[in-house]
Structure formats: structure tokens, C-alpha cells
Amino acid sequence: MAHSTLTRQVGVAPLRPAKTFSPTARAWLFLSPAMLFLGVLIAASLLVLRMSVGTKGAEWSGFSLASYAQLLEPYYLKSLLLTLRLALVSALIAVLLAIPVGYCMSRLQSPLLRRVFLAAVLLPLLVNLLLQSYGWLVILGPGGMLNQALIGLGLIDRPVMLLYNQTGVLMGLVQTAFPLAVLPIASAMRGVSRSYEEAAATLGASRLQVFRQVVLPMSLPGIITGATLVFAYNASSFVVPLLLGGRRVPMLAVMVHDQIAPLMNWPAASAAGVVLIVTTLAIMTFSEFVTGRRRRILEASQ
């Protein structure tokens, strides 16, 4: 009472509590940058979709499905199947290589060693993709390091052609996308409780049996996630197939570039991009369905 009287005499307004946002408002405010970014991506996708049904020279005013009909030709179908096959094979190889690395990372006790392993895995993501591809040109060339090493060891008599074919492209795809497979697998294996492994070892299982029958099944959601990330990343890869495969490995992203750069055929390039996006999203949706079902089974068994 005395404080309010003194406040009126002095002429100072009483302090009011600061206005606070509701939890819902704070959540939307926190998500606003990501929502803005997603909005830009969705708008760009809709523009590409509109351009895909246009005609050359009248991309925004014309309407035609000729670009999609063109994709049914054998050359374009072969390119789409080649893209999906290389992306799938690279995903399988990357996952097989990432499983032991992820298991080793998940079982490291030293924080320093864990950081060293993480830095080594993330190193390809810190180097420009163009520089990595030029590095593969030096390694895989006829006079490159790999051929020289094989000749020095007496395994081959003459250089093996590893560039401008599917072998070189596949090696580049696996190396550049390898971190995308390691990280989710290591995270999933880190979440497997040691008590399950100890219980299996107590029942007489060997280390290999524990890994094959306990760790791998419980890490399956992370393995599927890693494979899906590598597949989606490599399905849209452009730099690696262009430099390591040239025009002899016509993946769909390279064909999209060819339709834009020399031909300026924006509707055909947009249609190829839409087909690639839809195909990748369909496979990722199926993978997410399998992962979610497996996760629910694991949660129910626990």
C-alpha cells in the first residue's frame, strides 16, 4: 500500500509483468526458420512441376505432356534404371562398409577417440565434392596411383580402365556418401543396451553370434535409414557421374544437365527431375514404412 502511494506521488508507472508467449506460439516461432526454408523448397518444386508440362519456348504459358512421353523412350528409361541401380548398389556397399565402422564408433569409451573417429568420418563432407572427384581421377586413371600399385605388386600386367565406366562411378558414389551411412548406423548401435549382449554371452553365444543375432536386428532401423539416405543422395548425384563416367554413364542428373545447358529444353529437364524426385520419394516412403514397422516391433518386444 505504501509502495503504490509512493509510486503515484512520484509519478512513476507501476511495473507490469513481462508478456510471455504461450508454448504453442514459442514452438511455431522456433520452427519458423525451418518452415520458411521448406516453403522455398516447395515453391521451387511447384515451379519445376509447372515447367515440366510446358513447351519449349512457352514454359509458363503452354501445356503439353510431350516431355513425359519422351521419358518413355528406351534411352531415357535405360538412364532411369541405370540411376536407380547405381544408387541402390552404392547404398548396399556403403551400408556393408559402414556397419563395422559404426559398431566400432558405438563401442568406443574414450571421448577423444570418439571425436577422432567422428572427424575422420565427416571429413569427406568437409571437402568440396568437385575436389573429391578430381582426386578420384588421379587415383583411378590409367597412370594413376591404384594402377601403379597393382602393377608394382604384380597383380596386373597393364593398366585397368577404371574411369568412364560404371565401376569408377560406383566407387566415387560410395566414397562421397559413406558418412551418410555411418552416422545413423552408429547412433542406432549406440542405443543397443549392453545388457542384451551380456545376456546373450551368458547363454553361450560367441561374439559373432551376439553381433549377428542381437546387435544387427536391433540396429535395423538405423541401417535402413542409412541406406535410404545414401540412395537418395546418389540418385540425384551429378558431379561424380559427370567427371568419373563422362557421357558413357548417362545417369539421369547428367541428362537433366544436358537438356538445360546445350539444348535449353527446360520442360524436358523439368520432367526428368520430377520423375526422379517422385521415384526417390516413393522408395524413401517405403523405407520409412519398413523402418517404422521394425521400430514398433522392437519397442513391443522390450
For each residue, the residues with C-beta under 8 A, 3 or more apart:
1: 4 5
2: 5 6
3: 6 7
4: 1 7 8 14
5: 1 2 8 9
6: 2 3 9 10
7: 3 4 10 12 13 14
8: 4 5 11
9: 5 6
10: 6 7
11: 8
12: 7
13: 7
14: 4 7
15:
16:
17:
18:
19:
20:
21: 25 26 29
22: 25 26
23: 26 27
24: 27 28
25: 21 22 28 29
26: 21 22 23 29 30
27: 23 24 30 31
28: 24 25 31 32
29: 21 25 26 32
30: 26 27
31: 27 28 34 35
32: 28 29 35 36
33: 36 37
34: 31 37 38
35: 31 32 38 39
36: 32 33 39 40
37: 33 34 40 41
38: 34 35 41 42
39: 35 36 42 43
40: 36 37 43 44
41: 37 38 44 45
42: 38 39 45 46
43: 39 40 46 47
44: 40 41 47 48
45: 41 42 48 49 277
46: 42 43 49 50
47: 43 44 50 51
48: 44 45 51 52 270 273 274
49: 45 46 52 53 270 274
50: 46 47 53 54 60
51: 47 48 54 59 60 266 267 270
52: 48 49 67 68 267 270 271 273 274
53: 49 50 63 64 65 67 68 267 271
54: 50 51 58 59 60 61 62 63 64 266 267 270
55: 58 59 62 63 64 66 267
56: 59 264 265 266 267 268
57: 62
58: 54 55 61 62
59: 51 54 55 56 62 266 267
60: 50 51 54
61: 54 58
62: 54 55 57 58 59
63: 53 54 55
64: 53 54 55 67 267
65: 53 68 69
66: 55 69 70 267
67: 52 53 64 70 71 267 268 270 271 272
68: 52 53 65 71 72 271 275
69: 65 66 72
70: 66 67 73 76 268 271
71: 67 68 76 77 80 271 272 275
72: 68 69 76 77
73: 70 76 77
74: 77 78
75: 78 79
76: 70 71 72 73 79 80 255 272
77: 71 72 73 74 80 81
78: 74 75 81 82 250
79: 75 76 82 83 250 251 252 255
80: 71 76 77 83 84 252 275 276 279
81: 77 78 84 85
82: 78 79 85 86 166 249 250 251
83: 79 80 86 87 235 251 252 253 276
84: 80 81 87 88 235 279
85: 81 82 88 89
86: 82 83 89 90 166 169 170 173 234 241 249 251
87: 83 84 90 91 173 230 231 232 234 235 237
88: 84 85 91 92 231
89: 85 86 92 93 170
90: 86 87 93 94 170 173 174 177 230 231 234
91: 87 88 94 95 177 181 227 228 230 231 234
92: 88 89 95 96 227
93: 89 90 96 97 170 174
94: 90 91 97 98 174 177 178 180 181 226 227 230
95: 91 92 98 99 181 185 223 226 227 230
96: 92 93 99
97: 93 94 100 101 174 178 181
98: 94 95 101 102 178 181 182 185 226
99: 95 96 102 103 185 216 223
100: 97 103 104
101: 97 98 104 105 117 121 182 185 186
102: 98 99 105 106 182 183 185 186 188 189 219 222
103: 99 100 106 107 185 186 189 211 215
104: 100 101 107 108 117
105: 101 102 108 114 117 118 121 182 186 189 190
106: 102 103 186 187 189 190 192
107: 103 104 189
108: 104 105 113 114 117
109: 113
110: 113 114
111: 114 115
112: 115 116
113: 108 109 110 116 117
114: 105 108 110 111 117 118
115: 111 112 118 119
116: 112 113 119 120
117: 101 104 105 108 113 114 120 121
118: 105 114 115 121 122
119: 115 116 122 123
120: 116 117 123
121: 101 105 117 118 178 179 182 183
122: 118 119 125 126 179
123: 119 120 126 127
124: 127 132 175 176 178 179
125: 122 179
126: 122 123
127: 123 124 131 132
128: 131 132
129: 132 133 176 239 240
130: 133 134 239 243
131: 127 128 134 135
132: 124 127 128 129 135 136 172 175 176
133: 129 130 136 137 172 239 240 243 244
134: 130 131 137 138 243
135: 131 132 138 139
136: 132 133 139 140 168 171 172 175 240 243 244
137: 133 134 140 141 144 163 243 244
138: 134 135 141 144 145
139: 135 136 144 145 146
140: 136 137 144 146 147 162 163 168 171 244
141: 137 138 144 147 162 163
142: 147 159 161 163
143: 147 148 159
144: 137 138 139 140 141 147 148 162
145: 138 139 148 149
146: 139 140 149 150 162
147: 140 141 142 143 144 150 151 156 159 160 162
148: 143 144 145 151 152
149: 145 146 152 153
150: 146 147 153 155 156 160
151: 147 148 154 155 156 157 158 159
152: 148 149
153: 149 150
154: 151
155: 150 151
156: 147 150 151 159 160
157: 151
158: 151
159: 142 143 147 151 156
160: 147 150 156
161: 142 164 165
162: 140 141 144 146 147 165 167 168 171
163: 137 140 141 142 168 244
164: 161 168 244 245 246 248 249
165: 161 162 168 169 245 248 249
166: 82 86 169 170 245 249
167: 162 170 171
168: 136 140 162 163 164 165 171 172 244 245
169: 86 165 166 172 173 240 241 244 245 249 251
170: 86 89 90 93 166 167 173 174
171: 136 140 162 167 168 174 175 244
172: 132 133 136 168 169 175 176 240 241 243 244
173: 86 87 90 169 170 176 177 234 237 240 241
174: 90 93 94 97 170 171 177 178
175: 124 132 136 171 172 178
176: 124 129 132 172 173 237 240
177: 90 91 94 173 174 180 181 229 230 233 234
178: 94 97 98 121 124 174 175 181 182 230
179: 121 122 124 125 182 183
180: 94 177 183 184 226 229 230 233
181: 91 94 95 97 98 177 178 184 185 226 227 229 230
182: 98 101 102 105 121 178 179 185 186 226
183: 102 121 179 180 186 187 226
184: 180 181 187 188 222 223 225 226 229
185: 95 98 99 101 102 103 181 182 188 189 219 222 223 226
186: 101 102 103 105 106 182 183 189 190 222
187: 106 183 184 190 191 222
188: 102 184 185 191 192 218 219 220 221 222 223 225
189: 102 103 105 106 107 185 186 192 215 219 222
190: 105 106 186 187
191: 187 188
192: 106 188 189 196 197 214 215 218 219
193: 196 197
194: 197 198
195: 198 199
196: 192 193 199 200 214 218
197: 192 193 194 200 201 210 214 215
198: 194 195 201 202
199: 195 196 202 203
200: 196 197 203 205 209 210 213 214
201: 197 198 204 205 207 210
202: 198 199
203: 199 200
204: 201
205: 200 201 209 210 213 214
206: 209 210
207: 201 210 211
208: 211 212
209: 200 205 206 212 213
210: 197 200 201 205 206 207 213 214 215
211: 103 207 208 214 215 216
212: 208 209 215 216
213: 200 205 209 210 216 217
214: 192 196 197 200 205 210 211 217 218
215: 103 189 192 197 210 211 212 218 219
216: 99 211 212 213 219 220 223
217: 213 214 220
218: 188 192 196 214 215 298
219: 102 185 188 189 192 215 216 222 223
220: 188 216 217 223 224 291 294
221: 188 224 225 291 294 295 298
222: 102 184 185 186 187 188 189 219 225 226
223: 95 99 184 185 188 216 219 220 226 227
224: 220 221 227 228 287 290 291 294
225: 184 188 221 222 228 229 287 291
226: 94 95 98 180 181 182 183 184 185 222 223 229 230
227: 91 92 94 95 181 223 224 230 231 287
228: 91 224 225 231 232 283 284 287 288 291
229: 177 180 181 184 225 226 232 233
230: 87 90 91 94 95 177 178 180 181 226 227 233 234
231: 87 88 90 91 227 228 234 235 280 283 284
232: 87 228 229 235 236 280 283 284
233: 177 180 229 230 236 237
234: 86 87 90 91 173 177 230 231 237
235: 83 84 87 231 232 252 276 279 280
236: 232 233 253 276 280
237: 87 173 176 233 234 240 241 251 253
238: 241 242 251 253 254 256 257
239: 129 130 133 242 243
240: 129 133 136 169 172 173 176 237 243 244 245
241: 86 169 172 173 237 238 244 245 249 251 253 254
242: 238 239 245 246 254 257
243: 130 133 134 136 137 172 239 240 246
244: 133 136 137 140 163 164 168 169 171 172 240 241 249
245: 164 165 166 168 169 240 241 242 248 249 251 254
246: 164 242 243 249
247: 250 254
248: 164 165 245
249: 82 86 164 165 166 169 241 244 245 246 254
250: 78 79 82 247 254 255
251: 79 82 83 86 169 237 238 241 245 254 255
252: 79 80 83 235 255 256 272 275 276
253: 83 236 237 238 241 256 257 276
254: 238 241 242 245 247 249 250 251 257 258
255: 76 79 250 251 252 258 259 272
256: 238 252 253 259 260 269 272 273 276
257: 238 242 253 254 260 261 269
258: 254 255 261 262 263
259: 255 256 263 265 266 268 269 272
260: 256 257 263 264 265 266 269
261: 257 258
262: 258
263: 258 259 260 268
264: 56 260
265: 56 259 260 268 269
266: 51 54 56 59 259 260 269 270
267: 51 52 53 54 55 56 59 64 66 67 270 271
268: 56 67 70 259 263 265 271 272
269: 256 257 259 260 265 266 272 273
270: 48 49 51 52 54 67 266 267 273 274
271: 52 53 67 68 70 71 267 268 274 275
272: 67 71 76 252 255 256 259 268 269 275 276
273: 48 52 256 269 270 276 277
274: 48 49 52 270 271 277 278
275: 68 71 80 252 271 272 278 279
276: 80 83 235 236 252 253 256 272 273 279 280
277: 45 273 274 280 281
278: 274 275 281 282
279: 80 84 235 275 276 282 283
280: 231 232 235 236 276 277 283 284
281: 277 278 284 285
282: 278 279 285 286
283: 228 231 232 279 280 286 287
284: 228 231 232 280 281 287 288
285: 281 282 288 289
286: 282 283 289 290
287: 224 225 227 228 283 284 290 291
288: 228 284 285 291 292
289: 285 286 292 293
290: 224 286 287 293 294
291: 220 221 224 225 228 287 288 294 295
292: 288 289 295 296
293: 289 290 296 297
294: 220 221 224 290 291 297 298
295: 221 291 292 298 299
296: 292 293 299 300
297: 293 294 300 301
298: 218 221 294 295 301 302
299: 295 296 302
300: 296 297
301: 297 298
302: 298 299
